[in-house]
Amino acid sequence: MAFLFTILGRGRVGRALASAWADRVALMPGEACPEGLVLLALPDRELEAASRRFPGRCVHLSGSIHLEGVPSAHPLTSFDGEPADWTGTPLGLTGPVPEVVVGAFMVLGFLPFQLPPERKALYHACAVLTSSHSSALWLGAAALLAQAGVALPGRGLIPLVEATVRNIERHGAGGRTGPFVRGDAATIARDAAALPEPWRDIFLRLGGL
């Protein structure tokens, strides 16, 4: 069978995409040297060396790194190794990404846009703030409650997270709620005093943004 291309890397990204594309692509470990077009689903630190093995026939998936002469396609989502509904998910394209790669992502629901190389680091930093940093806040809040002996029933903080995301999706900045939005100084001071450092400082700094 002729594959559209080969995905190199068996991490969460590689496994999720390979499963979604099923028998249209091949999935190989990072050290493999397949023929044809190659999609590099590897850690950023490995991309430059890996790309030299496939001159003129590889695309990498990094949202932060720009390698001269190597196009990239960055799916703006969080992967867990399994296929998901990616409808409406942005796909940042830098350089001349082959149409077969762009088309394969679009079949999965991704929406391509042009991402200039000089904006990649800022773009990726904003993605990290949105995903990794926000999840660190949610997990940290859950840990603070658990340490204080507060056991939330059901799904815990997750319904609050989901409702917050829905409100922002529907109303933008107007969907933000809470004491900082209302200007409730007494509540802010009381809540801050209940937090240990460095959470107190994080609470006040983020609330003031």
C-alpha positions as CSV (number, residue, x, y, z in Angstrom):
1,M,0.0,0.0,0.0
2,A,1.2,3.5,-0.9
3,F,1.1,5.9,2.1
4,L,0.5,9.6,1.8
5,F,3.5,10.2,4.1
6,T,5.2,8.8,7.2
7,I,4.9,10.2,10.7
8,L,8.2,10.0,12.6
9,G,7.7,9.8,16.4
10,R,5.5,7.6,18.6
11,G,4.7,10.3,21.2
12,R,1.2,11.6,21.9
13,V,1.0,13.7,18.8
14,G,2.3,11.0,16.4
15,R,0.0,8.3,17.8
16,A,-3.1,10.5,17.8
17,L,-2.6,11.7,14.2
18,A,-1.6,8.2,12.9
19,S,-4.7,6.7,14.5
20,A,-7.0,9.4,13.0
21,W,-5.5,9.0,9.5
22,A,-5.5,5.2,9.9
23,D,-4.1,3.2,7.0
24,R,-3.4,6.4,4.9
25,V,-0.1,7.0,6.7
26,A,2.7,5.0,8.3
27,L,3.9,5.6,11.9
28,M,7.6,4.9,12.7
29,P,10.0,5.6,15.6
30,G,12.1,8.8,15.5
31,E,15.3,6.9,14.4
32,A,13.7,5.4,11.3
33,C,14.7,6.5,7.8
34,P,11.6,5.9,5.5
35,E,11.3,6.9,1.9
36,G,9.0,9.6,0.7
37,L,7.5,12.5,2.5
38,V,8.1,12.6,6.3
39,L,6.1,14.4,9.1
40,L,8.4,15.0,12.1
41,A,6.4,14.6,15.3
42,L,9.5,14.9,17.5
43,P,10.7,17.0,20.4
44,D,12.0,20.4,19.4
45,R,15.5,19.5,20.4
46,E,15.6,16.7,17.9
47,L,14.2,18.5,14.9
48,E,17.2,20.1,13.3
49,A,19.2,16.8,13.3
50,A,16.2,14.8,12.1
51,S,15.4,17.2,9.3
52,R,18.9,16.9,7.8
53,R,18.2,13.2,7.2
54,F,15.3,14.1,4.9
55,P,16.4,17.2,2.9
56,G,13.5,18.7,0.9
57,R,11.0,16.0,1.9
58,C,10.0,16.7,5.5
59,V,7.6,18.9,7.5
60,H,7.9,19.4,11.3
61,L,5.1,20.0,13.8
62,S,6.8,22.5,16.1
63,G,4.9,25.7,16.9
64,S,8.0,27.5,18.3
65,I,11.0,26.5,16.2
66,H,11.7,27.8,12.6
67,L,14.2,25.8,10.6
68,E,15.3,27.5,7.4
69,G,14.2,25.5,4.4
70,V,12.0,23.2,6.5
71,P,8.2,23.9,6.4
72,S,6.1,23.4,9.5
73,A,2.5,22.7,10.3
74,H,1.5,23.2,13.9
75,P,-1.9,21.9,15.2
76,L,-3.0,24.3,17.9
77,T,-4.4,21.7,20.3
78,S,-3.4,19.4,23.2
79,F,-2.9,15.8,22.3
80,D,-3.3,12.7,24.5
81,G,-2.4,10.0,22.0
82,E,-5.9,9.3,20.9
83,P,-8.0,10.8,18.0
84,A,-10.4,13.6,18.9
85,D,-12.8,16.0,17.3
86,W,-10.5,18.7,15.9
87,T,-13.2,20.6,14.0
88,G,-12.3,24.3,13.8
89,T,-8.8,23.8,15.3
90,P,-6.2,26.2,13.9
91,L,-3.2,24.8,12.0
92,G,-0.3,27.2,11.7
93,L,1.6,26.9,8.4
94,T,5.1,28.2,8.0
95,G,6.9,27.8,4.7
96,P,5.7,25.8,1.7
97,V,3.9,22.9,3.4
98,P,3.0,20.2,0.7
99,E,-0.7,20.2,-0.2
100,V,-1.0,16.5,0.7
101,V,-0.1,17.4,4.3
102,V,-2.4,20.4,4.5
103,G,-5.2,18.4,2.9
104,A,-4.8,15.5,5.3
105,F,-5.1,17.9,8.3
106,M,-8.1,19.6,6.8
107,V,-9.8,16.2,6.5
108,L,-9.5,16.0,10.3
109,G,-11.2,19.4,10.7
110,F,-8.1,21.6,11.1
111,L,-8.2,25.1,9.6
112,P,-4.9,26.2,8.1
113,F,-3.5,29.8,8.4
114,Q,-0.2,31.4,7.6
115,L,2.1,31.8,10.5
116,P,5.2,34.0,9.8
117,P,8.4,32.6,11.1
118,E,9.2,35.7,13.1
119,R,5.9,35.3,15.0
120,K,6.3,31.6,15.9
121,A,7.9,32.0,19.4
122,L,5.2,34.5,20.4
123,Y,2.5,32.3,19.0
124,H,3.8,29.3,20.9
125,A,4.3,31.2,24.1
126,C,0.6,32.3,24.0
127,A,-0.3,28.6,23.4
128,V,1.6,27.6,26.5
129,L,-0.1,30.3,28.5
130,T,-3.5,29.0,27.3
131,S,-2.9,25.3,27.8
132,S,0.0,24.4,30.1
133,H,-0.1,27.4,32.4
134,S,-3.9,27.4,32.7
135,S,-3.9,23.7,33.5
136,A,-1.2,24.3,36.1
137,L,-3.5,26.8,37.8
138,W,-6.5,24.4,37.8
139,L,-4.4,21.5,39.1
140,G,-2.8,23.8,41.7
141,A,-6.2,25.0,42.9
142,A,-7.4,21.4,43.2
143,A,-4.3,20.5,45.2
144,L,-4.8,23.5,47.6
145,L,-8.3,22.4,48.3
146,A,-7.3,18.7,48.9
147,Q,-4.5,19.8,51.2
148,A,-7.0,21.8,53.2
149,G,-9.4,18.8,53.5
150,V,-12.0,20.2,51.1
151,A,-13.3,17.3,49.0
152,L,-15.3,18.4,46.1
153,P,-18.0,15.9,44.9
154,G,-18.7,14.9,41.4
155,R,-16.3,16.3,38.8
156,G,-14.7,18.8,41.1
157,L,-13.4,22.0,39.4
158,I,-13.9,20.7,35.9
159,P,-17.5,22.0,35.4
160,L,-16.2,25.5,36.4
161,V,-13.4,25.2,33.9
162,E,-15.8,24.1,31.2
163,A,-18.3,26.9,31.9
164,T,-15.5,29.5,31.9
165,V,-14.3,28.3,28.5
166,R,-17.9,28.4,27.1
167,N,-18.4,31.9,28.4
168,I,-15.2,33.2,26.9
169,E,-16.0,31.4,23.6
170,R,-19.4,33.1,23.4
171,H,-18.6,36.5,24.8
172,G,-14.9,37.1,24.6
173,A,-13.5,39.3,27.3
174,G,-17.1,40.0,28.4
175,G,-17.4,36.4,29.5
176,R,-14.9,36.8,32.3
177,T,-16.5,36.8,35.8
178,G,-15.4,37.1,39.4
179,P,-14.4,39.6,42.1
180,F,-11.6,41.3,40.0
181,V,-14.1,42.0,37.2
182,R,-16.7,43.3,39.7
183,G,-14.0,45.4,41.5
184,D,-14.9,43.7,44.8
185,A,-11.9,44.8,46.8
186,A,-13.0,43.2,50.1
187,T,-13.5,39.8,48.5
188,I,-10.2,40.0,46.7
189,A,-8.4,40.8,50.0
190,R,-10.1,38.1,51.9
191,D,-9.4,35.5,49.2
192,A,-5.8,36.5,48.9
193,A,-5.2,36.3,52.6
194,A,-6.4,32.6,52.6
195,L,-3.8,31.6,50.0
196,P,-0.2,30.6,50.8
197,E,2.7,32.1,48.8
198,P,3.5,32.0,45.9
199,W,-0.2,31.4,45.1
200,R,-1.2,34.7,46.8
201,D,1.1,36.7,44.5
202,I,-0.1,34.7,41.4
203,F,-3.7,35.3,42.4
204,L,-3.2,39.1,42.7
205,R,-1.0,39.5,39.7
206,L,-3.2,37.5,37.3
207,G,-6.4,39.1,38.7
208,G,-5.0,42.6,37.9
209,L,-4.3,41.8,34.2
